[in-house]
Amino acid sequence: MIELFSVSKRYKKDWVVKDISFSALDGEVIGIIGRNGCGKSTILKMVAGIIRPTRGKIKLNSNLISYIPEKPVLIPELTLEENIGYFASIRNVSKEKIDKEIEYFQLSSHLKKRPMELSKGLQQRLSMAVALLIDPDIVLLDEPTSGLDAESKKLILNRIKELKMNKKTILYVTHDDEEIEKICDKVLILNKGVKVFFGSVEDFWMKYERFVYVTLAKDKETKLVRIEDLKNFEDIVHIRSVGIREYLGGLENGK
């Protein structure tokens, strides 16, 4: 479990996170979304203990925490096998657990390669494997699938689902609406360091009037309309939902 009570963080005179409160239960995945610089990564780093809140309190039910940043932190001089072996040795991890992570993330054929010889997707798989060696109770992921190939993305998302089934508590920063829908139980939406919304994706759309883009047959024009106004159009050939981040961008611009 993770609980934040009026947590704020200030760098010099700038507040990057302001009075954030929310809780994440065992087995819950909380998606954190918002524009760049809104405080998403800062929240993860405070929960991980990398930085301290300026004010407020964070309560965790376990000290077994793994933090996976967007850019993998690996030892460049060591091979993939040596990287895993090194981190496993300082955490007293069994060979069985090491082999399990290598097999799951399909890394066996790359064991003799150094990180710089690996694609971004393989580097992130290695980073995930290392982070999960300790079987953490709390997993913090900062855009782990950003820019990855489809195979790596699928492996990581499926592993997150598995962690969820095993009652791990997960904070998941993403820019991908589809990932929010697929793996998250709740969503925390931030804007300029402030909590805009916290609840389920369904609750978000119930609270904020939902819009869709429609394309009309007559002139192929695409319009942004309210769902309840769809009945006023007879020549619709395509309907596309407005993503959460896209919708929030409209709110921020006064649309």
C-alpha positions in Angstrom: 0.0 0.0 0.0 1.1 3.6 -0.7 -0.5 6.6 0.9 0.4 10.3 0.3 -0.9 12.9 2.7 -0.7 16.5 1.4 2.7 15.9 -0.2 4.5 18.9 -1.8 7.9 19.4 -3.3 9.7 22.7 -3.9 12.9 23.4 -5.7 14.1 26.8 -4.7 11.0 29.0 -5.2 9.1 26.7 -7.5 6.6 24.2 -6.3 6.7 21.2 -8.6 4.2 19.2 -6.6 1.5 20.8 -4.5 -0.6 19.1 -1.7 -1.0 15.7 -3.4 -3.0 13.1 -1.5 -4.0 9.7 -2.7 -3.7 6.0 -1.8 -2.9 2.9 -3.8 -3.9 -0.5 -2.4 -2.2 -3.9 -2.7 -2.9 -5.2 -6.2 -3.7 -1.8 -7.7 -2.1 -0.2 -10.6 -2.4 3.6 -10.5 -1.7 5.4 -13.8 -0.2 8.8 -13.5 -0.6 11.1 -16.5 -0.1 14.8 -17.3 2.0 17.1 -19.4 5.8 17.2 -19.2 7.0 19.0 -16.0 3.7 18.4 -14.1 5.4 16.4 -11.3 4.8 12.8 -12.3 8.5 11.7 -11.9 8.9 13.8 -8.8 6.1 11.8 -7.1 7.7 8.5 -8.0 11.1 9.6 -6.7 9.6 10.8 -3.4 7.8 7.4 -2.9 11.1 5.6 -3.8 12.9 7.7 -1.2 15.3 9.2 -3.8 14.2 12.7 -2.8 12.3 14.0 0.3 9.1 15.9 0.3 9.3 19.5 1.3 6.1 18.9 3.3 3.5 16.2 3.8 3.8 12.6 4.6 4.3 9.3 2.6 3.3 6.0 4.2 4.3 2.7 2.8 3.5 -0.8 4.0 6.8 -2.2 2.7 10.4 -1.2 2.2 10.8 -3.6 -0.8 10.5 -1.0 -3.5 11.8 -1.1 -7.1 12.0 2.0 -9.2 12.3 1.7 -13.0 13.1 5.0 -14.8 12.4 5.7 -18.4 16.2 5.5 -19.2 17.6 2.3 -17.9 20.4 2.6 -15.3 22.9 -0.1 -16.1 26.7 -0.7 -15.7 28.0 -0.1 -19.3 31.3 -2.0 -18.8 29.5 -5.2 -17.8 27.6 -7.6 -20.1 23.9 -8.3 -19.6 24.8 -11.5 -17.7 27.3 -9.6 -15.5 24.8 -6.8 -14.8 22.2 -9.2 -13.6 24.8 -11.2 -11.6 26.2 -8.1 -10.0 22.8 -6.8 -8.8 21.7 -10.3 -7.7 24.8 -10.7 -5.6 24.3 -7.5 -3.6 20.7 -8.5 -3.0 21.3 -12.2 -2.2 19.1 -13.4 -5.0 18.9 -17.1 -5.9 20.0 -18.4 -9.3 16.5 -19.8 -9.8 15.1 -16.3 -9.6 17.8 -14.9 -11.9 17.0 -17.6 -14.5 13.3 -16.9 -14.2 13.7 -13.2 -15.1 16.1 -13.9 -17.9 13.7 -16.5 -19.4 10.6 -14.3 -19.0 12.2 -11.2 -20.7 13.7 -13.4 -23.4 17.3 -12.3 -22.7 19.2 -15.6 -23.0 20.6 -15.0 -26.5 21.9 -11.6 -25.4 23.8 -12.5 -22.2 27.3 -11.7 -23.6 26.3 -8.3 -24.9 27.0 -5.0 -23.1 24.1 -2.5 -22.6 25.2 -0.3 -25.5 25.0 -3.3 -27.8 21.3 -3.8 -27.0 18.3 -2.0 -28.4 16.3 0.3 -26.2 13.7 -2.4 -25.8 16.3 -5.0 -24.6 17.9 -2.5 -22.3 14.5 -1.8 -20.7 13.8 -5.5 -20.4 17.1 -5.9 -18.6 16.3 -3.0 -16.4 13.0 -4.6 -15.5 14.6 -8.0 -14.8 17.1 -6.4 -12.5 14.4 -4.4 -10.7 12.3 -7.4 -10.1 15.0 -9.6 -8.7 14.1 -8.7 -5.1 10.4 -9.5 -5.7 9.3 -6.0 -4.6 6.0 -5.2 -3.0 5.9 -1.8 -4.5 6.9 -1.1 -8.2 7.4 2.4 -9.6 7.6 2.7 -13.3 8.4 5.9 -15.2 7.2 5.5 -18.8 8.8 2.1 -19.1 7.4 1.4 -22.6 8.2 4.8 -24.2 9.7 4.3 -27.6 9.9 0.6 -27.3 9.3 -2.1 -30.0 6.0 -4.0 -29.9 7.5 -7.2 -28.5 9.3 -5.5 -25.6 6.2 -3.4 -24.8 4.0 -6.5 -24.8 6.4 -8.4 -22.4 6.5 -5.5 -20.0 2.8 -4.8 -19.9 2.1 -8.5 -19.4 4.5 -8.6 -16.6 2.8 -5.7 -14.9 -0.5 -7.6 -15.2 1.2 -10.5 -13.5 2.6 -8.3 -10.7 -0.9 -6.9 -10.2 -2.3 -10.4 -9.8 0.4 -11.1 -7.2 -0.9 -8.1 -5.2 2.0 -5.8 -5.9 1.2 -2.0 -5.6 2.2 -0.2 -8.8 2.5 3.4 -9.8 2.7 3.7 -13.5 3.6 6.9 -15.4 2.6 6.9 -19.0 1.6 9.1 -21.9 -0.4 6.3 -23.5 -4.2 6.3 -23.1 -4.4 2.7 -24.3 -2.1 1.6 -21.5 -4.3 3.3 -18.9 -7.3 1.5 -20.2 -5.5 -1.9 -20.4 -3.7 -2.2 -17.1 -4.7 0.6 -14.6 -7.3 0.4 -11.9 -7.3 4.1 -11.3 -5.8 7.3 -12.8 -4.1 10.3 -11.2 -4.1 13.3 -13.4 -1.8 16.2 -12.7 -1.6 19.7 -14.1 1.2 22.0 -13.1 1.9 20.0 -9.9 -1.7 19.9 -8.8 -4.0 16.9 -8.7 -6.8 17.5 -11.3 -8.5 14.1 -10.8 -8.1 10.8 -9.0 -10.3 7.8 -9.6 -11.2 5.2 -12.2 -11.0 5.9 -15.9 -14.8 5.3 -16.0 -15.3 7.9 -13.1 -13.2 10.4 -15.1 -15.5 10.2 -18.1 -18.6 10.3 -15.9 -17.3 13.5 -14.1 -16.0 15.2 -17.2 -18.4 15.5 -20.2 -17.1 13.2 -22.9 -16.3 14.3 -26.4 -15.6 12.4 -29.6 -14.2 13.3 -33.0 -16.6 12.6 -35.9 -15.8 12.5 -39.6 -18.7 13.4 -41.9 -19.3 11.8 -45.3 -20.4 14.9 -47.1 -17.1 16.8 -47.0 -14.8 14.5 -45.0 -14.7 17.2 -42.3 -13.7 16.1 -38.8 -15.5 17.8 -35.9 -15.2 17.7 -32.1 -18.7 17.1 -30.7 -20.4 16.0 -27.4 -21.6 12.5 -27.3 -25.2 13.5 -26.8 -25.0 15.6 -30.0 -24.2 12.6 -32.2 -27.9 12.2 -32.8 -27.9 15.5 -34.8 -25.6 14.0 -37.5 -26.8 11.6 -40.2 -23.7 11.3 -42.4 -21.1 10.1 -39.9 -18.5 7.7 -41.4 -16.0 7.6 -38.5 -16.0 8.2 -34.7 -12.9 8.5 -32.6 -12.8 9.0 -28.8 -10.8 11.9 -27.5 -7.9 10.6 -25.3 -7.6 11.7 -21.7 -4.4 13.7 -22.3 -5.8 15.2 -25.5 -9.0 16.2 -23.7 -7.1 17.7 -20.8 -5.0 19.8 -23.2 -8.3 21.2 -24.5 -9.4 22.0 -20.9 -6.1 23.8 -20.2 -6.5 25.9 -23.4 -10.0 26.8 -22.5 -11.8 24.7 -25.1 
